[in-house]
Amino acid sequence: NVDPLRIGEVINNLVGNAIKYTLHGSVTVSAKASGKDVMLTVRDTGLGMSKGEMERLFEKFYRVENPNRSQIQGTGLGLYITKQIIERMGGSIRVESKPGIGSTFTVTLPKA
């Protein structure tokens, strides 16, 4: 039971980021029901991030510093806003990533 406009923004941001940071490889989007939750996963084979970068990823205006990302445009607000939207719908977001391997974002939302 989510706001369709806002969940569209979440999906658009996560998929858009995955495409933007995947210079070669693929982006996979999946969703599944699990117990009392619905899980949306966006996985890419892009640039990836270090543990320290992941810890700050959802901060307002934070952008990962990396020469490979210098040509990639952004304000550092997308993931901050995405997290706020998800949390207001009673959900959570987490990220797993390895530099040079890619990233996986998982959104968990309660079922209606």
Salt bridges, closest charged atoms under 4 A:
GLU9 OE2 - ARG6 NH1 2.37
GLU59 OE1 - ARG56 NH2 3.03
GLU87 OE2 - LYS83 NZ 3.60
GLU96 OE2 - ARG94 NH1 2.55
